[in-house]
Amino acid sequence: MRPEELEERLSDTERVLGLHAKRLKELEEREVPQASKPIPLQSSIDYTSHFEDLKALFKEHDISKHSLQLYALIKSFWTAYTKLPKVLPVRHYHHFEDKSRSFIIGGFMLLLATAVSVGLCFSLHQENSRLQENSIKYEMLKQAYPEVALWADSTYRSDPEGAEKYVELLVGTEGNKQK
């Protein structure tokens, strides 16, 4: 079943239940409780004056006029509702406007910043790993050969540029020996 058919059936069922509820209320109001003893007519109270007052109030306030106006209003709403189509056509149109251009540029800038920061983090992680390895190697050298480590520290502290040139010279001569 289609959803429209189910909704129509549900609304019909609700209307029928509403009518049954009204009928049950009317039947409950009609039932007069059975008294164990009938009330004698002489002792009954005269309510005619009250009824006359109620009639005067009803004449003063014409209720039927308001109910007819309400019925006409409901009828006009119902006719307008029945004229509406069951499914309203909807057309989706996606496009970029001038207002959304700044959001798109901002999104690309955020993506670019994220890519740069991830690359920088990866590079710094590799550099930190290399420095940590060199630190461990130096600590091992200090433990095994304390005199050599002391010589390297004092040489570097006294002339850092000369120490770098000396290391490059040693690396160059060692490279020549291996060939």
ZAKEGU-827100 format. One record per atom (N, C-alpha, C): residue number from 1; residue in three letters; chain; atom name; x, y, z. Coordinates in steps of 0.2 Angstrom, whole numbers. Example, Ala and Ser with C-alpha at 12.3 -4.5 7.8 and 13.67 -1.06 7.14 Angstrom:
> 1,ALA,A,N,66,-28,39
> 1,ALA,A,CA,62,-22,39
> 1,ALA,A,C,66,-16,39
> 2,SER,A,N,64,-11,35
> 2,SER,A,CA,68,-5,36
> 2,SER,A,C,64,0,39
//
This chain:
> 1,MET,A,N,4,-6,0
> 1,MET,A,CA,0,0,0
> 1,MET,A,C,4,6,0
> 2,ARG,A,N,2,11,-3
> 2,ARG,A,CA,5,18,-3
> 2,ARG,A,C,4,21,3
> 3,PRO,A,N,9,26,5
> 3,PRO,A,CA,7,30,11
> 3,PRO,A,C,1,34,11
> 4,GLU,A,N,-1,37,5
> 4,GLU,A,CA,-7,41,5
> 4,GLU,A,C,-13,37,6
> 5,GLU,A,N,-13,30,4
> 5,GLU,A,CA,-19,26,5
> 5,GLU,A,C,-19,25,13
> 6,LEU,A,N,-13,23,16
> 6,LEU,A,CA,-13,22,23
> 6,LEU,A,C,-16,28,27
> 7,GLU,A,N,-14,34,25
> 7,GLU,A,CA,-16,40,29
> 7,GLU,A,C,-23,41,28
> 8,GLU,A,N,-26,40,22
> 8,GLU,A,CA,-33,40,21
> 8,GLU,A,C,-37,35,25
> 9,ARG,A,N,-35,29,25
> 9,ARG,A,CA,-38,24,30
> 9,ARG,A,C,-38,26,37
> 10,LEU,A,N,-32,29,39
> 10,LEU,A,CA,-31,31,46
> 10,LEU,A,C,-36,36,48
> 11,SER,A,N,-36,41,43
> 11,SER,A,CA,-41,47,45
> 11,SER,A,C,-48,45,45
> 12,ASP,A,N,-50,40,40
> 12,ASP,A,CA,-57,37,40
> 12,ASP,A,C,-58,34,47
> 13,THR,A,N,-53,30,49
> 13,THR,A,CA,-54,26,55
> 13,THR,A,C,-55,31,61
> 14,GLU,A,N,-51,36,61
> 14,GLU,A,CA,-52,41,67
> 14,GLU,A,C,-58,44,67
> 15,ARG,A,N,-61,46,61
> 15,ARG,A,CA,-68,49,61
> 15,ARG,A,C,-73,44,63
> 16,VAL,A,N,-73,38,61
> 16,VAL,A,CA,-78,33,64
> 16,VAL,A,C,-77,32,71
> 17,LEU,A,N,-71,32,74
> 17,LEU,A,CA,-70,31,81
> 17,LEU,A,C,-73,37,85
> 18,GLY,A,N,-72,43,82
> 18,GLY,A,CA,-75,49,85
> 18,GLY,A,C,-82,49,85
> 19,LEU,A,N,-86,47,80
> 19,LEU,A,CA,-93,46,79
> 19,LEU,A,C,-95,41,85
> 20,HIS,A,N,-92,35,85
> 20,HIS,A,CA,-94,31,90
> 20,HIS,A,C,-93,33,97
> 21,ALA,A,N,-88,37,99
> 21,ALA,A,CA,-87,40,105
> 21,ALA,A,C,-93,45,107
> 22,LYS,A,N,-95,49,102
> 22,LYS,A,CA,-101,54,103
> 22,LYS,A,C,-107,50,104
> 23,ARG,A,N,-108,44,100
> 23,ARG,A,CA,-114,40,102
> 23,ARG,A,C,-114,37,108
> 24,LEU,A,N,-108,35,111
> 24,LEU,A,CA,-108,32,117
> 24,LEU,A,C,-110,37,123
> 25,LYS,A,N,-107,43,122
> 25,LYS,A,CA,-109,48,127
> 25,LYS,A,C,-116,50,127
> 26,GLU,A,N,-119,50,121
> 26,GLU,A,CA,-126,51,121
> 26,GLU,A,C,-130,46,124
> 27,LEU,A,N,-128,39,123
> 27,LEU,A,CA,-131,34,126
> 27,LEU,A,C,-130,34,134
> 28,GLU,A,N,-125,36,136
> 28,GLU,A,CA,-123,37,143
> 28,GLU,A,C,-128,42,147
> 29,GLU,A,N,-129,48,143
> 29,GLU,A,CA,-133,53,146
> 29,GLU,A,C,-140,51,146
> 30,ARG,A,N,-142,47,141
> 30,ARG,A,CA,-149,45,141
> 30,ARG,A,C,-151,40,146
> 31,GLU,A,N,-147,36,148
> 31,GLU,A,CA,-148,31,153
> 31,GLU,A,C,-150,35,160
> 32,VAL,A,N,-155,33,163
> 32,VAL,A,CA,-157,36,169
> 32,VAL,A,C,-156,31,174
> 33,PRO,A,N,-153,33,180
> 33,PRO,A,CA,-151,28,185
> 33,PRO,A,C,-158,25,188
> 34,GLN,A,N,-158,19,189
> 34,GLN,A,CA,-164,16,192
> 34,GLN,A,C,-165,17,199
> 35,ALA,A,N,-169,21,201
> 35,ALA,A,CA,-170,22,208
> 35,ALA,A,C,-174,17,212
> 36,SER,A,N,-172,15,218
> 36,SER,A,CA,-175,10,221
> 36,SER,A,C,-182,11,223
> 37,LYS,A,N,-183,18,224
> 37,LYS,A,CA,-190,20,226
> 37,LYS,A,C,-192,25,221
> 38,PRO,A,N,-198,25,218
> 38,PRO,A,CA,-200,30,214
> 38,PRO,A,C,-202,37,218
> 39,ILE,A,N,-200,42,215
> 39,ILE,A,CA,-202,49,218
> 39,ILE,A,C,-209,51,217
> 40,PRO,A,N,-212,52,222
> 40,PRO,A,CA,-219,54,221
> 40,PRO,A,C,-220,61,218
> 41,LEU,A,N,-225,62,214
> 41,LEU,A,CA,-226,68,210
> 41,LEU,A,C,-227,74,215
> 42,GLN,A,N,-230,73,221
> 42,GLN,A,CA,-231,79,225
> 42,GLN,A,C,-225,82,228
> 43,SER,A,N,-220,78,229
> 43,SER,A,CA,-214,80,232
> 43,SER,A,C,-209,83,227
> 44,SER,A,N,-210,82,220
> 44,SER,A,CA,-206,85,215
> 44,SER,A,C,-206,92,215
> 45,ILE,A,N,-200,95,213
> 45,ILE,A,CA,-199,102,213
> 45,ILE,A,C,-201,105,206
> 46,ASP,A,N,-203,111,206
> 46,ASP,A,CA,-205,114,200
> 46,ASP,A,C,-199,118,197
> 47,TYR,A,N,-197,116,191
> 47,TYR,A,CA,-191,119,188
> 47,TYR,A,C,-194,124,182
> 48,THR,A,N,-200,125,182
> 48,THR,A,CA,-202,129,176
> 48,THR,A,C,-199,136,176
> 49,SER,A,N,-198,139,181
> 49,SER,A,CA,-195,146,182
> 49,SER,A,C,-188,146,179
> 50,HIS,A,N,-184,141,181
> 50,HIS,A,CA,-177,140,179
> 50,HIS,A,C,-177,139,171
> 51,PHE,A,N,-182,135,169
> 51,PHE,A,CA,-182,134,161
> 51,PHE,A,C,-184,140,157
> 52,GLU,A,N,-188,144,160
> 52,GLU,A,CA,-190,150,157
> 52,GLU,A,C,-183,155,157
> 53,ASP,A,N,-179,155,162
> 53,ASP,A,CA,-173,159,162
> 53,ASP,A,C,-168,156,157
> 54,LEU,A,N,-168,150,156
> 54,LEU,A,CA,-163,147,151
> 54,LEU,A,C,-166,149,144
> 55,LYS,A,N,-172,148,143
> 55,LYS,A,CA,-175,150,136
> 55,LYS,A,C,-173,157,135
> 56,ALA,A,N,-174,162,140
> 56,ALA,A,CA,-172,169,138
> 56,ALA,A,C,-165,170,137
> 57,LEU,A,N,-161,166,140
> 57,LEU,A,CA,-153,167,139
> 57,LEU,A,C,-152,164,132
> 58,PHE,A,N,-155,159,130
> 58,PHE,A,CA,-154,156,123
> 58,PHE,A,C,-156,161,118
> 59,LYS,A,N,-162,164,119
> 59,LYS,A,CA,-164,169,114
> 59,LYS,A,C,-160,175,114
> 60,GLU,A,N,-157,177,119
> 60,GLU,A,CA,-153,183,120
> 60,GLU,A,C,-146,181,116
> 61,HIS,A,N,-143,175,116
> 61,HIS,A,CA,-137,174,113
> 61,HIS,A,C,-139,168,108
> 62,ASP,A,N,-139,171,102
> 62,ASP,A,CA,-141,166,96
> 62,ASP,A,C,-135,162,94
> 63,ILE,A,N,-135,155,97
> 63,ILE,A,CA,-129,151,96
> 63,ILE,A,C,-129,148,89
> 64,SER,A,N,-135,147,86
> 64,SER,A,CA,-135,144,79
> 64,SER,A,C,-132,148,74
> 65,LYS,A,N,-132,155,75
> 65,LYS,A,CA,-128,159,70
> 65,LYS,A,C,-121,158,70
> 66,HIS,A,N,-118,157,76
> 66,HIS,A,CA,-111,156,77
> 66,HIS,A,C,-109,149,74
> 67,SER,A,N,-113,144,75
> 67,SER,A,CA,-112,138,73
> 67,SER,A,C,-112,137,65
> 68,LEU,A,N,-117,141,62
> 68,LEU,A,CA,-117,141,55
> 68,LEU,A,C,-111,145,52
> 69,GLN,A,N,-109,150,55
> 69,GLN,A,CA,-102,153,53
> 69,GLN,A,C,-97,148,53
> 70,LEU,A,N,-96,145,59
> 70,LEU,A,CA,-91,140,60
> 70,LEU,A,C,-91,134,55
> 71,TYR,A,N,-97,132,53
> 71,TYR,A,CA,-98,127,48
> 71,TYR,A,C,-96,129,41
> 72,ALA,A,N,-98,135,40
> 72,ALA,A,CA,-96,138,33
> 72,ALA,A,C,-88,139,33
> 73,LEU,A,N,-85,141,38
> 73,LEU,A,CA,-78,141,38
> 73,LEU,A,C,-74,135,37
> 74,ILE,A,N,-77,130,41
> 74,ILE,A,CA,-74,123,40
> 74,ILE,A,C,-75,120,33
> 75,LYS,A,N,-81,121,30
> 75,LYS,A,CA,-82,119,24
> 75,LYS,A,C,-78,123,19
> 76,SER,A,N,-76,129,19
> 76,SER,A,CA,-72,132,15
> 76,SER,A,C,-64,130,15
> 77,PHE,A,N,-62,128,22
> 77,PHE,A,CA,-56,125,23
> 77,PHE,A,C,-55,118,19
> 78,TRP,A,N,-61,115,20
> 78,TRP,A,CA,-61,108,17
> 78,TRP,A,C,-60,108,9
> 79,THR,A,N,-64,113,6
> 79,THR,A,CA,-64,113,-1
> 79,THR,A,C,-57,115,-3
> 80,ALA,A,N,-54,120,1
> 80,ALA,A,CA,-47,122,-1
> 80,ALA,A,C,-42,116,0
> 81,TYR,A,N,-43,112,5
> 81,TYR,A,CA,-39,107,6
> 81,TYR,A,C,-39,101,1
> 82,THR,A,N,-45,100,-2
> 82,THR,A,CA,-46,95,-7
> 82,THR,A,C,-44,97,-14
> 83,LYS,A,N,-43,104,-15
> 83,LYS,A,CA,-40,106,-21
> 83,LYS,A,C,-33,106,-21
> 84,LEU,A,N,-29,105,-16
> 84,LEU,A,CA,-22,104,-15
> 84,LEU,A,C,-20,98,-18
> 85,PRO,A,N,-14,98,-22
> 85,PRO,A,CA,-12,91,-25
> 85,PRO,A,C,-9,87,-19
> 86,LYS,A,N,-10,80,-20
> 86,LYS,A,CA,-8,75,-15
> 86,LYS,A,C,0,76,-14
> 87,VAL,A,N,4,77,-20
> 87,VAL,A,CA,11,77,-19
> 87,VAL,A,C,13,84,-22
> 88,LEU,A,N,17,88,-19
> 88,LEU,A,CA,19,94,-21
> 88,LEU,A,C,25,93,-25
> 89,PRO,A,N,26,96,-31
> 89,PRO,A,CA,32,95,-35
> 89,PRO,A,C,38,99,-32
> 90,VAL,A,N,44,96,-31
> 90,VAL,A,CA,49,100,-28
> 90,VAL,A,C,55,99,-33
> 91,ARG,A,N,58,105,-35
> 91,ARG,A,CA,64,104,-39
> 91,ARG,A,C,70,107,-35
> 92,HIS,A,N,75,103,-35
> 92,HIS,A,CA,81,104,-31
> 92,HIS,A,C,86,108,-36
> 93,TYR,A,N,89,113,-34
> 93,TYR,A,CA,94,117,-38
> 93,TYR,A,C,99,119,-34
> 94,HIS,A,N,105,116,-35
> 94,HIS,A,CA,111,117,-32
> 94,HIS,A,C,116,121,-36
> 95,HIS,A,N,118,126,-33
> 95,HIS,A,CA,123,131,-36
> 95,HIS,A,C,127,135,-31
> 96,PHE,A,N,132,138,-33
> 96,PHE,A,CA,137,142,-29
> 96,PHE,A,C,135,149,-30
> 97,GLU,A,N,134,153,-25
> 97,GLU,A,CA,133,160,-25
> 97,GLU,A,C,139,164,-23
> 98,ASP,A,N,138,170,-23
> 98,ASP,A,CA,144,174,-21
> 98,ASP,A,C,145,174,-14
> 99,LYS,A,N,140,173,-10
> 99,LYS,A,CA,140,172,-3
> 99,LYS,A,C,144,166,-1
> 100,SER,A,N,143,160,-4
> 100,SER,A,CA,146,154,-3
> 100,SER,A,C,154,154,-5
> 101,ARG,A,N,156,158,-9
> 101,ARG,A,CA,163,158,-12
> 101,ARG,A,C,168,158,-6
> 102,SER,A,N,166,163,-1
> 102,SER,A,CA,171,164,5
> 102,SER,A,C,172,157,9
> 103,PHE,A,N,166,153,9
> 103,PHE,A,CA,166,147,13
> 103,PHE,A,C,170,142,9
> 104,ILE,A,N,170,142,3
> 104,ILE,A,CA,174,137,-1
> 104,ILE,A,C,181,139,-1
> 105,ILE,A,N,183,145,-1
> 105,ILE,A,CA,190,147,-1
> 105,ILE,A,C,192,145,6
> 106,GLY,A,N,188,147,11
> 106,GLY,A,CA,190,145,18
> 106,GLY,A,C,192,138,19
> 107,GLY,A,N,187,133,16
> 107,GLY,A,CA,188,126,16
> 107,GLY,A,C,194,124,13
> 108,PHE,A,N,196,127,7
> 108,PHE,A,CA,202,125,4
> 108,PHE,A,C,208,127,8
> 109,MET,A,N,208,133,11
> 109,MET,A,CA,213,135,15
> 109,MET,A,C,214,131,21
> 110,LEU,A,N,209,128,24
> 110,LEU,A,CA,209,124,30
> 110,LEU,A,C,212,117,28
> 111,LEU,A,N,210,115,22
> 111,LEU,A,CA,213,108,19
> 111,LEU,A,C,221,109,18
> 112,LEU,A,N,223,115,15
> 112,LEU,A,CA,230,116,14
> 112,LEU,A,C,234,117,20
> 113,ALA,A,N,231,120,25
> 113,ALA,A,CA,234,121,32
> 113,ALA,A,C,235,114,35
> 114,THR,A,N,230,110,34
> 114,THR,A,CA,230,103,37
> 114,THR,A,C,235,99,34
> 115,ALA,A,N,236,99,27
> 115,ALA,A,CA,241,96,24
> 115,ALA,A,C,248,98,26
> 116,VAL,A,N,249,104,26
> 116,VAL,A,CA,256,107,28
> 116,VAL,A,C,257,105,35
> 117,SER,A,N,253,105,40
> 117,SER,A,CA,254,104,47
> 117,SER,A,C,256,96,47
> 118,VAL,A,N,252,92,43
> 118,VAL,A,CA,253,85,44
> 118,VAL,A,C,260,83,41
> 119,GLY,A,N,262,86,35
> 119,GLY,A,CA,269,85,32
> 119,GLY,A,C,274,88,37
> 120,LEU,A,N,273,93,40
> 120,LEU,A,CA,278,96,45
> 120,LEU,A,C,279,91,51
> 121,CYS,A,N,273,89,54
> 121,CYS,A,CA,273,84,59
> 121,CYS,A,C,277,78,57
> 122,PHE,A,N,276,75,51
> 122,PHE,A,CA,280,69,49
> 122,PHE,A,C,287,70,48
> 123,SER,A,N,289,76,46
> 123,SER,A,CA,296,78,45
> 123,SER,A,C,299,79,52
> 124,LEU,A,N,296,82,56
> 124,LEU,A,CA,299,83,63
> 124,LEU,A,C,299,77,67
> 125,HIS,A,N,295,72,66
> 125,HIS,A,CA,295,66,69
> 125,HIS,A,C,301,62,66
> 126,GLN,A,N,303,62,60
> 126,GLN,A,CA,309,59,57
> 126,GLN,A,C,315,62,60
> 127,GLU,A,N,315,68,60
> 127,GLU,A,CA,321,72,63
> 127,GLU,A,C,322,70,70
> 128,ASN,A,N,317,70,74
> 128,ASN,A,CA,317,69,81
> 128,ASN,A,C,320,61,82
> 129,SER,A,N,318,57,78
> 129,SER,A,CA,320,50,78
> 129,SER,A,C,327,49,77
> 130,ARG,A,N,330,53,72
> 130,ARG,A,CA,337,53,70
> 130,ARG,A,C,341,56,76
> 131,LEU,A,N,339,62,79
> 131,LEU,A,CA,342,65,84
> 131,LEU,A,C,342,60,90
> 132,GLN,A,N,337,57,91
> 132,GLN,A,CA,337,52,97
> 132,GLN,A,C,342,46,96
> 133,GLU,A,N,342,44,90
> 133,GLU,A,CA,347,38,89
> 133,GLU,A,C,354,41,90
> 134,ASN,A,N,356,47,87
> 134,ASN,A,CA,362,50,88
> 134,ASN,A,C,364,51,96
> 135,SER,A,N,359,53,100
> 135,SER,A,CA,360,54,107
> 135,SER,A,C,361,47,110
> 136,ILE,A,N,358,42,108
> 136,ILE,A,CA,359,35,111
> 136,ILE,A,C,366,33,109
> 137,LYS,A,N,368,34,103
> 137,LYS,A,CA,375,32,101
> 137,LYS,A,C,380,36,105
> 138,TYR,A,N,379,42,106
> 138,TYR,A,CA,384,47,110
> 138,TYR,A,C,384,44,117
> 139,GLU,A,N,378,43,120
> 139,GLU,A,CA,378,40,127
> 139,GLU,A,C,382,34,127
> 140,MET,A,N,382,29,122
> 140,MET,A,CA,385,23,122
> 140,MET,A,C,393,24,122
> 141,LEU,A,N,395,29,118
> 141,LEU,A,CA,402,31,117
> 141,LEU,A,C,405,34,123
> 142,LYS,A,N,401,38,127
> 142,LYS,A,CA,403,41,133
> 142,LYS,A,C,404,35,139
> 143,GLN,A,N,400,30,138
> 143,GLN,A,CA,400,24,143
> 143,GLN,A,C,406,20,142
> 144,ALA,A,N,408,19,135
> 144,ALA,A,CA,413,14,133
> 144,ALA,A,C,420,18,133
> 145,TYR,A,N,420,24,130
> 145,TYR,A,CA,426,27,130
> 145,TYR,A,C,425,35,132
> 146,PRO,A,N,426,35,139
> 146,PRO,A,CA,425,42,142
> 146,PRO,A,C,430,47,140
> 147,GLU,A,N,436,45,138
> 147,GLU,A,CA,441,50,136
> 147,GLU,A,C,440,53,129
> 148,VAL,A,N,438,48,125
> 148,VAL,A,CA,436,51,118
> 148,VAL,A,C,430,55,118
> 149,ALA,A,N,425,54,122
> 149,ALA,A,CA,419,58,123
> 149,ALA,A,C,421,65,125
> 150,LEU,A,N,426,65,130
> 150,LEU,A,CA,428,71,133
> 150,LEU,A,C,432,75,128
> 151,TRP,A,N,436,72,124
> 151,TRP,A,CA,440,75,119
> 151,TRP,A,C,435,78,114
> 152,ALA,A,N,430,75,112
> 152,ALA,A,CA,425,77,107
> 152,ALA,A,C,421,83,109
> 153,ASP,A,N,419,83,116
> 153,ASP,A,CA,415,88,119
> 153,ASP,A,C,419,95,119
> 154,SER,A,N,426,94,122
> 154,SER,A,CA,430,100,122
> 154,SER,A,C,432,103,115
> 155,THR,A,N,433,99,110
> 155,THR,A,CA,435,101,104
> 155,THR,A,C,429,105,101
> 156,TYR,A,N,423,102,102
> 156,TYR,A,CA,417,106,99
> 156,TYR,A,C,415,112,102
> 157,ARG,A,N,416,112,109
> 157,ARG,A,CA,415,118,113
> 157,ARG,A,C,420,124,111
> 158,SER,A,N,426,122,110
> 158,SER,A,CA,431,127,109
> 158,SER,A,C,430,130,102
> 159,ASP,A,N,429,126,97
> 159,ASP,A,CA,428,128,90
> 159,ASP,A,C,423,124,86
> 160,PRO,A,N,417,126,86
> 160,PRO,A,CA,412,122,83
> 160,PRO,A,C,413,122,75
> 161,GLU,A,N,415,127,72
> 161,GLU,A,CA,416,127,65
> 161,GLU,A,C,422,122,63
> 162,GLY,A,N,427,123,67
> 162,GLY,A,CA,433,119,66
> 162,GLY,A,C,432,112,67
> 163,ALA,A,N,427,110,72
> 163,ALA,A,CA,425,103,73
> 163,ALA,A,C,421,100,67
> 164,GLU,A,N,417,104,64
> 164,GLU,A,CA,413,102,58
> 164,GLU,A,C,418,101,52
> 165,LYS,A,N,423,105,51
> 165,LYS,A,CA,428,104,46
> 165,LYS,A,C,432,98,47
> 166,TYR,A,N,434,97,53
> 166,TYR,A,CA,438,91,55
> 166,TYR,A,C,434,84,54
> 167,VAL,A,N,427,84,55
> 167,VAL,A,CA,423,79,54
> 167,VAL,A,C,422,77,47
> 168,GLU,A,N,421,83,43
> 168,GLU,A,CA,420,82,35
> 168,GLU,A,C,427,79,33
> 169,LEU,A,N,433,81,35
> 169,LEU,A,CA,439,79,33
> 169,LEU,A,C,440,72,34
> 170,LEU,A,N,438,70,41
> 170,LEU,A,CA,438,62,42
> 170,LEU,A,C,434,58,38
> 171,VAL,A,N,428,61,37
> 171,VAL,A,CA,423,57,33
> 171,VAL,A,C,425,56,26
> 172,GLY,A,N,428,62,23
> 172,GLY,A,CA,431,62,16
> 172,GLY,A,C,437,57,16
> 173,THR,A,N,441,56,21
> 173,THR,A,CA,447,52,20
> 173,THR,A,C,445,45,21
> 174,GLU,A,N,440,44,26
> 174,GLU,A,CA,437,37,27
> 174,GLU,A,C,433,34,20
> 175,GLY,A,N,430,39,17
> 175,GLY,A,CA,427,37,11
> 175,GLY,A,C,432,35,5
> 176,ASN,A,N,438,38,5
> 176,ASN,A,CA,443,37,0
> 176,ASN,A,C,446,30,2
> 177,LYS,A,N,446,28,9
> 177,LYS,A,CA,449,22,11
> 177,LYS,A,C,445,16,9
> 178,GLN,A,N,438,17,9
> 178,GLN,A,CA,433,12,7
> 178,GLN,A,C,433,10,0
> 179,LYS,A,N,435,15,-4
> 179,LYS,A,CA,435,14,-12
> 179,LYS,A,C,441,10,-13
//
